[in-house]
Amino acid sequence: MGALLAGVRILFGNPVTRSLLRLSLKEYKCTSGVEEREKSLLYHALSQLAGESLSCPITARFASWLIRSTIRFGVWMLKGDMKAARESLSDPAVRRGVTLVFKGLALYGPTVPQKMPAPFLIVWNFTNMCNLRCMHCYQRADKPRPDELTLEEKLDLVDQLDRAGVAAVALSGGEPTIHPHFLRIVSELSSRGIYTAVATNGTRFANIDFLKKAKEAGLRYVEVSVDSAKPEIHDKFRRVPGAWRLAVKALENAVKLGVNNGMAVTITKMNLHEIDDILDLAESIGVNRVIFFNFIPVGRGEENRHLDLTPEEREEVLRKLYKEHQKRKFEIASTAPQFGRVALQLSGGEEIAPTHFYLGGDKIVAALAEFIGGCGAGRIYAAIQPNGDVTPCVFLPIVVGNIRKKTFSEIWETSELFQKLRDRELLKGACGSCPYKYICGGCRARAYAYYGDPLAPDPGCILVKKAEELKAPVAQILQARR
């Protein structure tokens, strides 16, 4: 897939080929078996490349052949594996993601980072209701809000995200699994080929029968929060006795049922020295990946700023995670965008983490890092709140619109804040002058939480701290001269 995306970017990097690419965005009705789909010609071509048999109008058939031939040439040019690309494209969610990249190139040309016509991922805070009271909760979740979307509004939102071309939706909260609409919306999302995930505290999925129902409805990924290898620390963090036992059981059930899964760990001063024990726990359960989340002082986390790591502690953690990734048999990642820079430095330029969920040494993936890398808030993902408010990220509570007043696509395309977040040249301070700004860019939510400005430097980065320390003597000299 890296070769496919890189090849497409090279082939469609000029105005002539982009005009041809724009023609492929026209929608056609094609039939697969008894199902009739109205999708872009590009999506149909990707489906046929994956081996699907489609019946299309004659003009669409010729254009589809042309697109498929161009893609094959691009993969061959970069010595990619066409068979592996076909296997990846057999997943409708992957086809949706690749279509977004094509569309972004057609509309905006190659940009660094790449501008997208819709996000790859939506994190949908499904409800504010929750059965735990976590110290770091960005939502201050407890009871459902009176203005939460109705079922009809949720179904309309699913249609909007489908039409926009969104590739993946992660249901979060609050605790989405305890809401009565959960299974229905999972089914509606997955039926449209959208990769459907959930971020959960695990309490409901400790019941394997309920997880089976979610899997049957189309749930493809389960991410369970575990804050410590020690039950007493996790339960203190979550403020409900027995929460750790249920979270671990939920992960065990996901492994048993073969549901793709991850353990989500918010790294703070409370568990900073437990990384080895946490990874050992994950290994004993058999999880697919462990994701270490940045602590961001928002929501209840605002009252617990003392839990945040220093820049030195964060740097040490990220370096340890990279080294553990080399040794362990499962994926280890971090939502701290600096992880991309750390991986690049420690590997001598051989490896990079262009997204939160992938770290690899593929030369083509490394070449794509600036294309998709770093903080994706308002750029490759966005958040939707229980009442339909749209924000750049669940940790960045700046409302840019509401789906009750505008469509999601209108908000995505016209938000002034989103436009700014897509332009790394607008970053301020040390982040703006950093040589790694295109593969990192700093966490925009942390910048906002500490400075009230989403374009400010990320105060959790060691390079930002060093830059500030270098500026301090200069400021003192200038002050003394006045």
SEGULUM-284788 format. One record per residue (C-alpha): x, z, y. Coordinates in steps of 0.001 Angstrom, whole numbers. Each point is the difference from the previous one (the first is absolute). Layout:
% residues N
<node east="X" up="Z" north="Y"/>
...
END
This chain:
% residues 482
<node east="0" up="0" north="0"/>
<node east="2929" up="627" north="2340"/>
<node east="1162" up="-3585" north="-501"/>
<node east="-3529" up="-1296" north="506"/>
<node east="-446" up="1817" north="3308"/>
<node east="3488" up="-810" north="1258"/>
<node east="-384" up="-3650" north="-1009"/>
<node east="-3349" up="-278" north="1753"/>
<node east="1499" up="1515" north="3131"/>
<node east="2799" up="-2566" north="31"/>
<node east="-2201" up="-2996" north="-798"/>
<node east="-2660" up="841" north="2549"/>
<node east="2357" up="1118" north="2753"/>
<node east="-593" up="-2987" north="2301"/>
<node east="-3043" up="-1269" north="1965"/>
<node east="-541" up="-3108" north="-2169"/>
<node east="-241" up="1781" north="-3331"/>
<node east="-1979" up="2835" north="1617"/>
<node east="-2652" up="-2493" north="1112"/>
<node east="-335" up="-1072" north="-3640"/>
<node east="-188" up="3640" north="-1013"/>
<node east="-2838" up="598" north="2470"/>
<node east="-2014" up="-2728" north="-1727"/>
<node east="240" up="1970" north="-3248"/>
<node east="-1905" up="2892" north="1615"/>
<node east="-3233" up="-2030" north="-62"/>
<node east="-2518" up="1482" north="-2419"/>
<node east="-1392" up="-1920" north="-2977"/>
<node east="-2437" up="846" north="-2739"/>
<node east="1637" up="-253" north="-3421"/>
<node east="-1407" up="1003" north="-3365"/>
<node east="1734" up="2089" north="-2640"/>
<node east="-2203" up="3" north="-3087"/>
<node east="-3434" up="989" north="1293"/>
<node east="1357" up="1778" north="3079"/>
<node east="31" up="-1862" north="3304"/>
<node east="2523" up="1216" north="2559"/>
<node east="268" up="-905" north="3645"/>
<node east="3627" up="651" north="832"/>
<node east="2761" up="-1689" north="1940"/>
<node east="1595" up="-3027" north="-1579"/>
<node east="3206" up="2004" north="-58"/>
<node east="-1559" up="2771" north="-2115"/>
<node east="-1408" up="-2567" north="-2416"/>
<node east="3440" up="-1639" north="-300"/>
<node east="1590" up="3360" north="-824"/>
<node east="-2698" up="615" north="-2614"/>
<node east="755" up="-3354" north="-1632"/>
<node east="3730" up="700" north="174"/>
<node east="-717" up="3180" north="-1984"/>
<node east="-1705" up="-2101" north="-2689"/>
<node east="-3677" up="302" north="950"/>
<node east="-2219" up="-3022" north="-642"/>
<node east="-1981" up="-877" north="3130"/>
<node east="-2405" up="-2803" north="793"/>
<node east="440" up="-1037" north="3652"/>
<node east="-952" up="-2965" north="2228"/>
<node east="2425" up="-2945" north="-346"/>
<node east="1619" up="507" north="3425"/>
<node east="563" up="3672" north="-806"/>
<node east="1538" up="-932" north="-3371"/>
<node east="2599" up="-2260" north="1622"/>
<node east="825" up="2493" north="2756"/>
<node east="260" up="2795" north="-2587"/>
<node east="2478" up="-2073" north="-2028"/>
<node east="2075" up="-548" north="3136"/>
<node east="77" up="3736" north="774"/>
<node east="945" up="892" north="-3576"/>
<node east="2803" up="-2572" north="-4"/>
<node east="1355" up="1407" north="3271"/>
<node east="-29" up="3538" north="-1388"/>
<node east="1783" up="-1081" north="-3165"/>
<node east="2658" up="-1704" north="2106"/>
<node east="469" up="3129" north="2116"/>
<node east="471" up="2211" north="-3065"/>
<node east="2380" up="-2544" north="-1598"/>
<node east="1996" up="-278" north="3228"/>
<node east="730" up="3735" north="-63"/>
<node east="527" up="65" north="-3790"/>
<node east="-3014" up="2237" north="-549"/>
<node east="-1919" up="493" north="-3251"/>
<node east="-3133" up="-2163" north="129"/>
<node east="-1384" up="1569" north="-3161"/>
<node east="253" up="3477" north="1542"/>
<node east="-1641" up="-1288" north="3188"/>
<node east="-2904" up="-1418" north="-2029"/>
<node east="-415" up="3299" north="-1813"/>
<node east="-122" up="1858" north="3311"/>
<node east="-2518" up="-2470" north="1435"/>
<node east="-2331" up="594" north="-2941"/>
<node east="-923" up="3225" north="1846"/>
<node east="-2669" up="-797" north="2655"/>
<node east="1378" up="2738" north="2266"/>
<node east="3433" up="-1660" north="-13"/>
<node east="-1617" up="-3341" north="830"/>
<node east="-1751" up="1656" north="2920"/>
<node east="3306" up="1444" north="1248"/>
<node east="1866" up="-3306" north="-307"/>
<node east="-2874" up="-1785" north="1755"/>
<node east="380" up="2441" north="2903"/>
<node east="3694" up="-863" north="286"/>
<node east="-755" up="-3736" north="7"/>
<node east="-2720" up="493" north="2585"/>
<node east="2294" up="2114" north="2184"/>
<node east="2622" up="-2756" north="-77"/>
<node east="-2622" up="-2650" north="795"/>
<node east="-1412" up="1890" north="2987"/>
<node east="3100" up="1651" north="1462"/>
<node east="3010" up="-1733" north="-1534"/>
<node east="2876" up="2085" north="-1406"/>
<node east="330" up="3235" north="1969"/>
<node east="2162" up="3109" north="-465"/>
<node east="-1770" up="2029" north="-1177"/>
<node east="-2648" up="-2427" north="-1237"/>
<node east="-3343" up="87" north="1800"/>
<node east="-2929" up="79" north="-2395"/>
<node east="-3628" up="-1181" north="445"/>
<node east="-1195" up="3093" north="-1896"/>
<node east="1686" up="3040" north="-1523"/>
<node east="1306" up="18" north="-3557"/>
<node east="-1301" up="3552" north="-352"/>
<node east="-2851" up="2019" north="1445"/>
<node east="2" up="3772" north="-444"/>
<node east="-3665" up="922" north="228"/>
<node east="-652" up="3655" north="708"/>
<node east="-3200" up="-141" north="-1972"/>
<node east="-1370" up="3391" north="997"/>
<node east="1040" up="3169" north="1755"/>
<node east="-1372" up="2190" north="-2805"/>
<node east="2627" up="1754" north="-2089"/>
<node east="202" up="2762" north="-2586"/>
<node east="3496" up="1144" north="1091"/>
<node east="1358" up="1262" north="3347"/>
<node east="3545" up="-1367" north="128"/>
<node east="2426" up="1267" north="2646"/>
<node east="1198" up="-3507" north="927"/>
<node east="-3360" up="-1856" north="-78"/>
<node east="24" up="-2757" north="2635"/>
<node east="-3837" up="-5" north="-10"/>
<node east="-696" up="3747" north="161"/>
<node east="-2309" up="-909" north="-2877"/>
<node east="-2694" up="2424" north="-1134"/>
<node east="-3621" up="-1095" north="493"/>
<node east="-1381" up="-3543" north="349"/>
<node east="-533" up="-1109" north="3582"/>
<node east="-3587" up="-706" north="1103"/>
<node east="961" up="-3505" north="1204"/>
<node east="1621" up="-1272" north="-3214"/>
<node east="-811" up="-3546" north="-1084"/>
<node east="-3154" up="-439" north="-2073"/>
<node east="149" up="-1780" north="-3361"/>
<node east="-1355" up="-3170" north="1623"/>
<node east="2706" up="165" north="2685"/>
<node east="2672" up="574" north="-2649"/>
<node east="-1180" up="-3053" north="-1936"/>
<node east="84" up="-2074" north="3185"/>
<node east="3545" up="1227" north="662"/>
<node east="1039" up="-1089" north="-3509"/>
<node east="-1359" up="-3477" north="822"/>
<node east="1937" up="-30" north="3281"/>
<node east="3274" up="956" north="-1694"/>
<node east="-605" up="-2621" north="-2673"/>
<node east="-589" up="-2740" north="2584"/>
<node east="3078" up="1094" north="1963"/>
<node east="2104" up="-498" north="-3136"/>
<node east="1211" up="3599" north="-379"/>
<node east="1977" up="277" north="-3242"/>
<node east="-237" up="3736" north="-730"/>
<node east="-2122" up="2991" north="973"/>
<node east="992" up="3611" north="-649"/>
<node east="-2872" up="2474" north="203"/>
<node east="1079" up="3297" north="1485"/>
<node east="-1672" up="2813" north="1893"/>
<node east="-729" up="2835" north="-89"/>
<node east="-446" up="-276" north="-3721"/>
<node east="-1618" up="-3375" north="-793"/>
<node east="-682" up="702" north="-3679"/>
<node east="-2565" up="2719" north="764"/>
<node east="-2125" up="-2312" north="2173"/>
<node east="-3111" up="-1446" north="-1734"/>
<node east="826" up="-3541" north="1208"/>
<node east="3524" up="-18" north="-1498"/>
<node east="-579" up="-1889" north="-3262"/>
<node east="-2348" up="-2515" north="1633"/>
<node east="2536" up="-956" north="2663"/>
<node east="2834" up="-186" north="-2545"/>
<node east="-2131" up="-2467" north="-1962"/>
<node east="-866" up="-2050" north="3098"/>
<node east="3633" up="-254" north="1133"/>
<node east="1436" up="-864" north="-3393"/>
<node east="-2678" up="-2629" north="-695"/>
<node east="1358" up="-1959" north="2980"/>
<node east="3549" up="-32" north="-1355"/>
<node east="1191" up="2700" north="2411"/>
<node east="2591" up="2351" north="-1496"/>
<node east="-1811" up="3342" north="12"/>
<node east="1902" up="3282" north="143"/>
<node east="-743" up="3629" north="747"/>
<node east="1990" up="2832" north="1564"/>
<node east="-1353" up="3222" north="-1480"/>
<node east="694" up="3669" north="-540"/>
<node east="-788" up="-629" north="-3673"/>
<node east="-2755" up="2566" north="-457"/>
<node east="-2631" up="-2500" north="-1218"/>
<node east="2428" up="-2036" north="-2087"/>
<node east="999" up="3112" north="-1923"/>
<node east="-3208" up="-972" north="-1836"/>
<node east="1133" up="-3001" north="-2049"/>
<node east="-3551" up="-1306" north="-390"/>
<node east="-378" up="-364" north="3761"/>
<node east="3331" up="-1817" north="219"/>
<node east="-1205" up="-2326" north="-2775"/>
<node east="-3075" up="-824" north="2090"/>
<node east="2190" up="-738" north="3027"/>
<node east="2260" up="-2234" north="-2096"/>
<node east="-3027" up="-1869" north="-1376"/>
<node east="-1246" up="-460" north="3581"/>
<node east="3283" up="-1755" north="821"/>
<node east="2326" up="2729" north="1297"/>
<node east="3579" up="-1233" north="-473"/>
<node east="2208" up="2686" north="1512"/>
<node east="-218" up="3790" north="181"/>
<node east="2258" up="1967" north="2327"/>
<node east="-189" up="3764" north="-469"/>
<node east="1488" up="2469" north="2465"/>
<node east="2364" up="2590" north="-1471"/>
<node east="1957" up="2094" north="2486"/>
<node east="2142" up="2082" north="-2320"/>
<node east="1178" up="345" north="-3570"/>
<node east="-1131" up="3620" north="325"/>
<node east="-3761" up="624" north="-250"/>
<node east="79" up="2916" north="2441"/>
<node east="1664" up="-2050" north="2784"/>
<node east="-2340" up="-2977" north="-446"/>
<node east="-3058" up="2261" north="-33"/>
<node east="1221" up="1806" north="3133"/>
<node east="453" up="-3357" north="1734"/>
<node east="-3439" up="-1176" north="-1158"/>
<node east="-1634" up="3403" north="582"/>
<node east="-2028" up="-75" north="-3237"/>
<node east="1123" up="1789" north="-3204"/>
<node east="282" up="-2289" north="-3020"/>
<node east="483" up="-3192" north="2045"/>
<node east="3427" up="-710" north="-1565"/>
<node east="-1321" up="147" north="-3562"/>
<node east="-2766" up="-2506" north="812"/>
<node east="2373" up="-2365" north="1833"/>
<node east="2440" up="-95" north="-2919"/>
<node east="-2864" up="-503" north="-2468"/>
<node east="-1267" up="-2942" north="2073"/>
<node east="3412" up="-1679" north="-224"/>
<node east="181" up="674" north="-3728"/>
<node east="-3429" up="-1616" north="-386"/>
<node east="1066" up="-3063" north="2024"/>
<node east="3068" up="-417" north="-2228"/>
<node east="-2141" up="424" north="-3122"/>
<node east="-2522" up="-2636" north="1137"/>
<node east="2679" up="-2431" north="1162"/>
<node east="-1093" up="80" north="3642"/>
<node east="2809" up="-877" north="2423"/>
<node east="911" up="3265" north="1696"/>
<node east="2209" up="1838" north="2427"/>
<node east="804" up="3567" north="954"/>
<node east="-174" up="504" north="3764"/>
<node east="2211" up="2757" north="1415"/>
<node east="-30" up="1023" north="3655"/>
<node east="3553" up="1173" north="598"/>
<node east="248" up="3116" north="2183"/>
<node east="2130" up="3101" north="362"/>
<node east="-2201" up="1581" north="-2689"/>
<node east="1140" up="-2403" north="-2735"/>
<node east="3211" up="-1444" north="1460"/>
<node east="2168" up="1566" north="-2701"/>
<node east="-2289" up="-945" north="-2874"/>
<node east="623" up="-3734" north="-187"/>
<node east="1746" up="163" north="-3392"/>
<node east="-2727" up="2212" north="-1460"/>
<node east="-2755" up="-2246" north="1401"/>
<node east="1631" up="-3105" north="-1479"/>
<node east="458" up="1797" north="-3318"/>
<node east="-3706" up="863" north="30"/>
<node east="-913" up="-3619" north="716"/>
<node east="2268" up="-1149" north="-2830"/>
<node east="-1583" up="2454" north="-2437"/>
<node east="-3474" up="-1300" north="881"/>
<node east="1095" up="-3627" north="-266"/>
<node east="-1088" up="-1185" north="3454"/>
<node east="764" up="-3509" north="1240"/>
<node east="1367" up="1046" north="3384"/>
<node east="536" up="2891" north="2402"/>
<node east="-563" up="-571" north="3719"/>
<node east="1433" up="2523" north="2436"/>
<node east="-2138" up="32" north="3141"/>
<node east="1267" up="786" north="3471"/>
<node east="-1501" up="3177" north="1405"/>
<node east="-1718" up="-947" north="3253"/>
<node east="-1377" up="2744" north="2267"/>
<node east="-3532" up="-1295" north="449"/>
<node east="-3310" up="1619" north="-931"/>
<node east="671" up="3375" north="-1636"/>
<node east="3647" up="-1023" north="-114"/>
<node east="65" up="466" north="3782"/>
<node east="-329" up="3739" north="-531"/>
<node east="2825" up="-42" north="-2557"/>
<node east="2780" up="-1868" north="1805"/>
<node east="2457" up="2554" north="-1345"/>
<node east="-325" up="-1762" north="-3386"/>
<node east="1591" up="-3193" north="1331"/>
<node east="3522" up="-994" north="-1027"/>
<node east="2867" up="-339" north="2428"/>
<node east="1563" up="-3479" north="313"/>
<node east="2951" up="1258" north="-2061"/>
<node east="-2286" up="1306" north="-2756"/>
<node east="-1992" up="-3252" north="-84"/>
<node east="3186" up="-2063" north="-258"/>
<node east="1260" up="2163" north="-2851"/>
<node east="-3347" up="-318" north="-1816"/>
<node east="-88" up="-3795" north="349"/>
<node east="3563" up="-307" north="-1272"/>
<node east="-849" up="2179" north="-2983"/>
<node east="-3126" up="-2046" north="-757"/>
<node east="2021" up="-3203" north="-17"/>
<node east="2532" up="1474" north="-2422"/>
<node east="-2762" up="1390" north="-2226"/>
<node east="-1644" up="-3430" north="-40"/>
<node east="3184" up="-1353" north="-1598"/>
<node east="-119" up="2622" north="-2763"/>
<node east="-3685" up="463" north="-809"/>
<node east="-2213" up="-2265" north="-2119"/>
<node east="-2843" up="-148" north="2533"/>
<node east="-340" up="-1185" north="3580"/>
<node east="887" up="2353" north="2839"/>
<node east="-1008" up="-907" north="3540"/>
<node east="-609" up="1545" north="3398"/>
<node east="-2418" up="-749" north="2819"/>
<node east="2811" up="773" north="2456"/>
<node east="926" up="-3484" north="1286"/>
<node east="3630" up="1146" north="247"/>
<node east="140" up="-255" north="-3800"/>
<node east="618" up="-3741" north="377"/>
<node east="3034" up="644" north="2173"/>
<node east="1343" up="2758" north="-2285"/>
<node east="-301" up="-2218" north="-3084"/>
<node east="1790" up="-2822" north="1804"/>
<node east="2830" up="2283" north="1091"/>
<node east="523" up="1814" north="-3309"/>
<node east="-83" up="-3209" north="-2042"/>
<node east="2517" up="-1771" north="2212"/>
<node east="-2637" up="-2531" north="1002"/>
<node east="-1073" up="-764" north="-3586"/>
<node east="-3335" up="1824" north="-42"/>
<node east="-2805" up="582" north="2447"/>
<node east="-3499" up="1470" north="156"/>
<node east="-2003" up="-2550" north="1997"/>
<node east="-3238" up="1917" north="-639"/>
<node east="-993" up="3539" north="-865"/>
<node east="-451" up="-952" north="-3642"/>
<node east="2900" up="-2210" north="-968"/>
<node east="3723" up="479" north="-161"/>
<node east="2088" up="-2730" north="-1580"/>
<node east="3178" up="-2017" north="52"/>
<node east="-1561" up="-3470" north="-102"/>
<node east="1803" up="-2068" north="2662"/>
<node east="-3238" up="-1774" north="915"/>
<node east="-1870" up="3280" north="413"/>
<node east="2808" up="1222" north="2240"/>
<node east="-367" up="-3167" north="2057"/>
<node east="-3698" up="740" north="402"/>
<node east="562" up="3564" north="1219"/>
<node east="-167" up="-918" north="3683"/>
<node east="-3032" up="-2157" north="-766"/>
<node east="-2135" up="2856" north="-1373"/>
<node east="2115" up="3115" north="503"/>
<node east="-302" up="3395" north="1574"/>
<node east="-2967" up="1768" north="1534"/>
<node east="-3082" up="-2139" north="-601"/>
<node east="-2507" up="1832" north="2227"/>
<node east="-2285" up="-2541" north="1666"/>
<node east="2162" up="-2762" north="-1454"/>
<node east="-415" up="-257" north="-3771"/>
<node east="-2417" up="2885" north="-407"/>
<node east="-2652" up="1902" north="1901"/>
<node east="-2289" up="2970" north="-529"/>
<node east="-3768" up="345" north="142"/>
<node east="-1549" up="3397" north="659"/>
<node east="-3182" up="1394" north="-1625"/>
<node east="-2081" up="-1014" north="3057"/>
<node east="1429" up="-3542" north="185"/>
<node east="2686" up="659" north="2619"/>
<node east="3090" up="-2186" north="-490"/>
<node east="3478" up="1443" north="597"/>
<node east="3502" up="-1409" north="-631"/>
<node east="715" up="2572" north="-2728"/>
<node east="-1642" up="3128" north="-1418"/>
<node east="2747" up="2042" north="1679"/>
<node east="-348" up="-1741" north="3369"/>
<node east="-3395" up="1054" north="1415"/>
<node east="-400" up="-2549" north="2797"/>
<node east="-3382" up="-1702" north="-356"/>
<node east="174" up="-3726" north="809"/>
<node east="-3594" up="-890" north="-904"/>
<node east="-2961" up="752" north="-2239"/>
<node east="-1473" up="-2307" north="-2632"/>
<node east="-3519" up="927" north="1180"/>
<node east="746" up="-1763" north="3289"/>
<node east="2425" up="-2777" north="-1020"/>
<node east="997" up="-1598" north="-3271"/>
<node east="3215" up="1167" north="-1579"/>
<node east="1571" up="-3433" north="556"/>
<node east="-833" up="113" north="3726"/>
<node east="1631" up="3412" north="302"/>
<node east="3085" up="-1106" north="-1959"/>
<node east="480" up="-3121" north="2097"/>
<node east="-706" up="1413" north="3472"/>
<node east="1234" up="3606" north="55"/>
<node east="2588" up="418" north="2747"/>
<node east="1719" up="2816" north="-1900"/>
<node east="216" up="-2078" north="-3172"/>
<node east="1601" up="-2817" north="1981"/>
<node east="2634" up="2405" north="1321"/>
<node east="734" up="1465" north="-3441"/>
<node east="669" up="-3522" north="-1299"/>
<node east="2769" up="-574" north="2533"/>
<node east="3134" up="2006" north="-808"/>
<node east="1522" up="-1120" north="3310"/>
<node east="-2342" up="2494" north="1690"/>
<node east="1428" up="3036" north="-1789"/>
<node east="1573" up="2507" north="2358"/>
<node east="3142" up="2080" north="14"/>
<node east="2267" up="84" north="-3035"/>
<node east="-2559" up="-1780" north="-2224"/>
<node east="-130" up="-2925" north="2422"/>
<node east="3781" up="-477" north="-14"/>
<node east="545" up="818" north="-3690"/>
<node east="1567" up="-2764" north="-2144"/>
<node east="-2377" up="1012" north="-2815"/>
<node east="-3210" up="-295" north="2015"/>
<node east="-1276" up="-3003" north="-1974"/>
<node east="336" up="1682" north="-3398"/>
<node east="-1021" up="3449" north="1264"/>
<node east="-1396" up="237" north="3507"/>
<node east="-508" up="3758" north="-268"/>
<node east="-3254" up="1742" north="-852"/>
<node east="-2457" up="-776" north="2803"/>
<node east="-2227" up="2936" north="-996"/>
<node east="2859" up="2471" north="385"/>
<node east="881" up="-1503" north="3380"/>
<node east="-3589" up="538" north="1131"/>
<node east="-237" up="3506" north="-1470"/>
<node east="3101" up="1163" north="1861"/>
<node east="28" up="-2102" north="3177"/>
<node east="-3606" up="-1160" north="405"/>
<node east="1289" up="-3594" north="-29"/>
<node east="-143" up="-2182" north="-3158"/>
<node east="2848" up="-2151" north="1337"/>
<node east="2366" up="2939" north="599"/>
<node east="2995" up="638" north="-2280"/>
<node east="-598" up="1765" north="-3326"/>
<node east="1291" up="3570" north="503"/>
<node east="514" up="456" north="-3736"/>
<node east="2785" up="-2578" north="-270"/>
<node east="3654" up="1022" north="-61"/>
<node east="979" up="-3118" north="1991"/>
<node east="-2459" up="900" north="2758"/>
<node east="1461" up="3499" north="174"/>
<node east="3545" up="-1358" north="196"/>
<node east="-1034" up="-2410" north="2749"/>
<node east="-1593" up="2842" north="1971"/>
<node east="3123" up="2135" north="-464"/>
<node east="2167" up="-2838" north="1339"/>
<node east="-2253" up="-377" north="3031"/>
<node east="-26" up="3720" north="804"/>
<node east="3560" up="211" north="1482"/>
<node east="-657" up="-3135" north="2064"/>
<node east="-3193" up="1570" north="1385"/>
<node east="1899" up="3177" north="875"/>
<node east="2691" up="-1993" north="1842"/>
<node east="-2606" up="-1936" north="1984"/>
<node east="-1810" up="3250" north="852"/>
<node east="3251" up="1573" north="1192"/>
<node east="662" up="-2939" north="2337"/>
<node east="-3336" up="342" north="1779"/>
END
